Amino acid sequence: MSAPEIAADLHPAHHRLEALRAAVEAGDYAEAGACMQAYDRCLREAVIAGELDREQIETLLEAQRGILKRFVAMRDKAADDLRGLRQGGRAARAYLQAG
């Protein structure tokens, strides 16, 4: 499931969140970190200033949850891939030792 698309006329926090989603999807984690900081700062400032209504905040949270879900799935796949590599390495060493 992907995060909801961000419309052009929404608050800048929505655009910062969209940039975060794009960085996560691209696997650019340095950029994702920078985007997360920018989004967090923008969102905090908007909430303090009262610039967002309840519906906008709920839309942001829904998109944020979608990004988090995708990021967790990517992390889990990477962990599975690493486990597979370790198991393959152990099998290769056992084969070489037996041979």
Number of C-alpha atoms within 10 A of each C-alpha: 7 12 19 14 11 18 10 9 8 11 17 14 23 24 18 21 26 23 20 25 25 16 19 21 16 11 13 12 13 11 16 20 14 14 22 18 14 17 21 15 13 18 22 13 13 17 12 10 9 9 12 17 10 8 9 15 17 12 15 22 13 14 21 19 14 17 23 15 15 18 16 12 12 15 12 12 12 12 12 12 12 12 12 12 12 12 12 12 12 12 12 12 12 11 10 9 8 7 6
